[in-house]
Amino acid sequence: MQNPLTEIYRDQWLLVVHKPAGLLVHRSPIDAHETEFAVQYARAMNGGGHVYPLHRLDRPTSGLLVFARDPHTAGTLGKAMMAGEVSKTYVAMVRGWTPEQGVIDHPLRDEPEDKRRKDEPQAEREARTRYRRLATTEIPVAIEGHATSRYSLVALYPETGRKHQLRRHMKHISHPIIGDANHGRGRHNRYFAQRFGQGRLMLAATGIAFPHPATGVRLQLHAEPEASFLQVLSIFGDELPQGFCQRL
């Protein structure tokens, strides 16, 4: 079986990979029937040795995923994460034209893993996301009653790490991410699924930076979005900045 992960960076302490959309990071009670996980593929890349994910990516989100190769490194990275020393960059395609930049400071209630508990009282936690618009486009397709439909490509910089934070925050400002089945707009999702022959969440983790657990020198890593993501971005035509992921 071919390993779906792509190696981005490796040293004796770290393994950083690109995870495709549709792959779970690790086993989940919600998806108990699944048998393939990023952790097991990363373990194979690590010679069968244990790996420890620094963070999580939702199943439909593609992009950078960092693993520690030993428990001590995992602990060091965990402390850096708690101290706010890990910065992440995402790219998303959203409905409508967003402002050029902004900050979404909107608290979010915890989302339980078990959906049967969704009606139980959940804690509300602060959540903050910065964003910057990279490109806009308008296509001559009537999807929600207008003669044309508008979209933006945005860079997202989460300053907190709440579950589904980016998806929920973009919905909060009325610019939901295309392909988001839970927080998006169904008509737009269906249009792009039909136009490109597959539906996917248009959210990709393209950058991450943190102090190296052994040297302390800040490590900055980037990864281009996968082909299925770039295919949808073709609607931006010449408005799409060349090499935009490297400049975020």
N, C-alpha and C positions, 0 to 999 in steps of 0.2 A: 504494500500500500504506500503510495507516494505521500511524503510529508507535506502538508499544506502550508507550513510555516516557512517564512523566508528569513534567513539570518541577516541581521543588520549590523550587529556588533557582538564581539566576544572577547573576553580576557579571562584570567583565572578566577575572577570574582563574579562576573556578570555574563548573562546571555540575553541579548535583546533581539526580538523577532518582530516580523510583521504578521499579524493574524488576519486571515480573510474574514469577510462578513459571513455569518451563518455558523461559525464554530464557537462552541462554549469554551470558556477558559478552564472551568473545572466542573466536576459533577454537581448537580443541583437537584433538590427534591422536586422542583417544578418539572424538570425534564429528566425524570428517572429512567426513561426508556433509551436515552441517548448513550452511545458507546464510544464516541470520539470527543476528545478534549484537547485544548491547547497544551495543558500541563503534560499529558502523556507524550505528545509529539516533541515538546521541549526536552523532556526526559530522554527521549531517544537521541536527540541532538547532543545531549550531555553525556553520552556514553552509557545511558541507563541509570545514571546517578540522579538523586533527588534534586528538584529545582523548586524555588519558592517565589511565587508571583508577588511583585511589589504592589501591584494594583490590579484592578479588574477592568475589563471592557465588556459591555453588553454584547450578547450574542450577535445582534445584527450590525454592530459597529466594527469596522475594520481599523487596522492600524497598529501602532507601536505597542509592544507589550514587553515589560522588563521582568526578568527572572534573576534572582540571586542563586549562586551555585553552591552556597553553603549557609548553615544556620547563622553564623556570626554576621556575614554580609547582609543576610535578610534582616537581622535585628538592627543593624546600622542604618539600612535604607528605611526601615519602618520608622525609626526615630526622625530621620530627615523628613519623611512624609508628614509626620505629626507636627514637626516644627515649621512646616510651610516652606521647606527648602526645595521642594520638587515642583517645577512648573510644567504645565502641559499646554499644548496647542492642538486644537481640532479645527477641521474645515467642514462646513456644512452648507448645503443648498437649501434655501428656505423659500416659502411662499411670500410674494410681495417684495417691495423695495424697502429695505431697512434704512434707518438713519445711517450716516457715515460711520458713526461709532457711538458707543454707549456702555452703560453699566446696568445690569439687571440685579438689583438688590431685593430679593423676594424670598422670604422664608418658605421652606417646604416641609410638609409632613412626611414622616417615614412611610415607606411603602413596604408592607410585610411581604416576605417571600411567599407565604401561603395566602393565595387570593381569597381563601375562605375566611380569612381574618380581616378583610378590608374594611368591615364596618366597625371594628373595634377602635377605640380612641388611640391615636398615634401621636408621638411627640413631634413638635414643630421645631425645626432647626434653621438657623440662619444659613442663607445660601447666596452666593455672589458670583456673577459671571460678567467678564468684560467681553465686548465684541467689537469687531472692525469689519466694515464692508469692503470686499475686494473687487466685486464686479456686479453688474446688473444686466438683465436682459428682459425683453418683452417679446412674446411669441404670438402670432396671429391665430390663436386657438381660444375659443370660448369654452371655459370650463365651469365657471360659477356665475354665468349670466352676463359677463362682460365680453366685448368683442375680442379682447386680447387678455393675456395672462402674464403677470410679472413675477420675476424670481431674482433672488440675490444669492451670491456666494459670499459667505462670511467666515472670518477667523474667530474662533471662540477660545477664551482663556478662562477656565474655571478657577476661582480662588478658594472654593470649598469643594468637597467631594461627596455631595449627596447623591442618592440613587436616582438615576435618570435625570440628573440636574439639568443638563444642556437641553434635553428634549422638552422638559417641563418649563424651563425658563423661556425657550423660544415660543412655545405655545402661549405663555403668559403675556408676551408682548405682541401677540397676534401675527407671528411669523413662524409658523410651525415648520419643522424639518420635513422635507419631502421623503416619503416612504415610511414615516413613523405611523405604525398601525394603531398605537395606543393614544398618541397625543397629536396626531396630524389631521389632515383633511383628506377624506377618502377619495373624492373625485380627482384631486391632483395625483394622489398615489396611484390610482388606477390608470390615469392617462399615461404616466411615465412607465408603468409596468407594461402597458400595451405597446407603447411606442418603441421601447427598447427590448422587448421580449423577456423581461424579467423585472421583478420588483426588488428593491433594496432600500435600506435606510441610507440616506445621503449624509452620513456622518462618519468622518474618518479622523483617527488620532494620528497627526502628522509630525508632531514634535514633542520632545520631552527633554528636560534639563535638570540636573541634580549634581550635588557634589559627589565625586567618585568615592565609594566607601573605603578605599584603601589610601588614596593619595590626597583626597580633599579637593582636588582640582575639579572645577565645574565641567561636567560632561554634557555636551549638547548633541542630540541625535535627531535626525530627520528621516522621513520615509514618504515617498510619493504615494498617493492613493492608488488602489488597485484598478485594474483595467475597467471593471464594471462601473466604478465611480466616475472615472474619466470619460467613459462613453456618454454618460448622462450630461456631463459638463460641456459636451459638444454644442449644446444649445446656446452657450454664451459666445460662440464664434470668436471673433477677433477681440471681444471685450475681456476674454480670459487672459490674465497676466501670465507671460511665459515664466516657468520655473517658480510660480508663486509660493510653493511650499517651502522653498529654501530661504525665503525672505520674511518669514513670519516670526 
